[in-house]
Amino acid sequence: MIILVTIIHVIVCLFLIVVVLLQSGKAGDISAAFGGQGSQAAFGPRGAATTLSRATTISAVLFMLTSVTLSINAIKRGGPSSVLQGVKSAPVKTQPATPAPAPANPTQK
């Protein structure tokens, strides 16, 4: 069951990324600053805005539901734990500091 929820979560994540990147911004894009018409090239200014915003809303809700489901399952399995829990660290081997060599006596003239 959890594997199915995880697979759905990954698919929803990828779909949400694509849908958000396809949306045009409310203000002018960077191409509009240089005189380009790139912001209205794919779907037009308003035709796909409702479709993309609906798809974004649905995928965001699915993302939240799968996230909550996976987090509840993780808590039921034993709570948060560290991947380094139970790994013993090696003792640090230190050496005594060697004294600095004495400065050479300069010859006086």
Steps between C-alpha positions, in 0.01 A plus 500: 500500500778741592688419182191597299467829692871571447472437124193726479686764703798501261272519194303787655825680584623480143160604362485795739844617389400484134167676554656783700771551240244514219304783659565850382579766755258773596753768409716509191759231458867569448443470125252788517776724629690448176201533269421130460156342506612177669247511782204441267654247266378167636133528593404862452442759770180366662391178330704258707521708816188344647603149397851540637382663820247219552771239436731680741236507772413132459862389494581718803216341697616151397856592596388612846287190555777260399751694711279479808434130434871424471588700811228332707629161386856598591390599850311172546808302404704635788528873471784703367838339518843589379683307233809524718323359803695201626818582308792525738755763421865407505704652784709792389869428526694804610872546521672730742608828351868515416682795650611768259871492414713751684602799288855500378731750672609762248868575499582843631755722330 
